[in-house]
Amino acid sequence: MSRVGKLPVVLPQGVKVQVTAEAFIVEGPKGKLTQNYLPEVEFKVEPKSVIVTRKSDTKIARSLHGLYRNLLNNMVIGVSQGYTRGLQINGVGYRAELKGKSLLLNLGYSTQMEYLVPQGITIQVENQTKITVSGIDKAQVGQVCAEIRSIRPPEPYKGKGIKYETEVIRRKVGKSGIK
């Protein structure tokens, strides 16, 4: 039995889960999310929780058991609390600015980089060097952060670039000079 899959998904107040033949739908105060699933697993919706079980003991069913339980749990957390991820900009003259539905980044390139914010994601820029990405879909928040970070990833010598707030950059020593 999957250690992750056998745990029930607790539903906070105001969150509803609806299971159809090919998808499960989670609705809450922050929005609505839908996820398709394969028929190797079943969902038992109870008033305060959802239990995910597998129909057979095949390898694919065992692997999908924990996956769909975690996807459902992420969706429940997303529609009730939401997800937030922070990015930090390091470097002299590097800064970010929010203009309408686009994020403008000055990162030492000859031109200003522009990132269009997808629907369902909100971005806040605090003091030009801190970017906060938030939304209800955990995968989408992580993908947006990865795309913004990939514009100028941090380099190991001076640490210049865009990094996650919790990321630690291993610094390298530069040239030793004259021998």
N, C-alpha and C positions, 0 to 999 in steps of 0.2 A: 504494500500500500504506500502511496506517495505521502511523504511527511507533510508536504505543502498542500497537496490536494485534499487530504482528509479533514483539514481545518475548515470550519464553517465561515462563510463571509457574513459578518455582522452588519446589519443594515441600520444606519442612524435614522433618527426621526426625520421624516420628510423625503426619504429616498424610496423609490418604488422600482422593482425589477419585474420585467415582463419577458417571458421566454416564448419564442415562436419556434417553428419547426427548424429554421436554419439560422436564427440570430437571437441574441438576447439584448434587451433595451433597458438602459438604466436612466431614470429621470430623477432629478433632484432640484434643490433651490438654485443652483448655478447653471443648469442646462440639462441637455439630453445627449447620451452617447449610445451608439449601436455597434455591436461586434458580431460578425458571422462566426459560426462554429461547425465543426464536423460532427457527424452523428455517433462518434465513438463515446461521447460523454452525455450525461443527463444532468439536468438542473432541477432540484427540488426546492421550490420557493415556499418558505414559511413566513409567518408574520414578522419576525425579528431577524431572520437570517436566511441564507441560501446555502444549500449543500450540493456540492458537485460530486457525482459518482461516475464511474466508468462502466460501460456495458459488458466489456470482455477484459481479458488479461493479456491482450496482445501488446507487442512492444509499442506500437503507435498509440494505442489507447492509454498505456501507462505514461507515455511522454506528454500526451495532450491533457491528461488529468490535472497535473499541477499547473500547466500553462494557462488553461482556461480559468482555473480558480484564481490565479494571480491577475490575469487580465480583468476579471470581474471585480476583484478587490480594488485594483487601480482605478477602475471606472467609478466605483462607489465612493472612494476617497475624492476623486476628481469632481464629481457633481455635488459633493457635500462641502469640501474644504477648498479644493483647487490645488494646483501645483505651482511652485515658484522656484526659479533658478536664477542665480546671480552671476554676472560676468564682470570682470575687472579689467580696465585698460591701463597698461603700463607703458610709459615712454614719453619723452619730452615732445610736446606739441600734439600728442595723440589725444583725440577727443571724439565724443559722440553727440549727436543732436537729433531730436525727433521732430520731423516736419510732416504733419498730416499722417498718412499711412506708410511712411517710409522712414528708415533709420539712416541718417547720414553719418559716415565715419571718416575722420581724417586720421590716417594711419601711416603717414610718411611716404605714401605713394604720390606720384605727380598729379593724380586726380583724386577727387573726393569719391569714396565708395558709397553706393546706395543699396540698401537692403529693403525690399518691399515686405512689410509685415503681413503674414497670411491671416485669413479670417479665423477667428476663434482664439487669437493670441493677442495679449496686450503687453506692450513694452513701455517701461518707464526709464528715463535717464535722470540720474541724480548726479549732481556736480560734475558733469561731463566725462567722468571716468568710471562710473558704475552704471551698469545696465541690468535691469530686472525684467525677466521674461516670465509671464504667468499665463495660465490657461487651465482648462479642465481636463485636457487629454495629456497624460504623462508622456506618451511617445512623441506627440507633436511639440511639446515644450522642449524636450531633449533634442529633437531634430533641429528646431530653430536655433537653439543655443550652439549646437555643433556647426551649423552653417555660418553663423556670425563669427564664431571662433576661427573657422577655417579661412576667413578673409585675411587674417594676420595672426597665425599661431605664435605662441611665445617662443622666443629663441633662448638657448641655454647660456649664452655669455653675459648678456645684460638683463635678460628677463623681459625684453620689450615685446609687446603684442597683447592679444586678448586672451585671458585665461579665466577658468572657472574660479569662483570665490574660494572654494575649498581645495583647489589644485595647488600642489607644491611643485615648483620647478627646480629640478636638480641643476645647479649652476656648475659650469665648467670653468677651468682656469684658462686664461688666454695664453698667448705666447710668452715665453720666459724672458725674451729680450736678447741682449748680446751675450754670447757664450765665452 
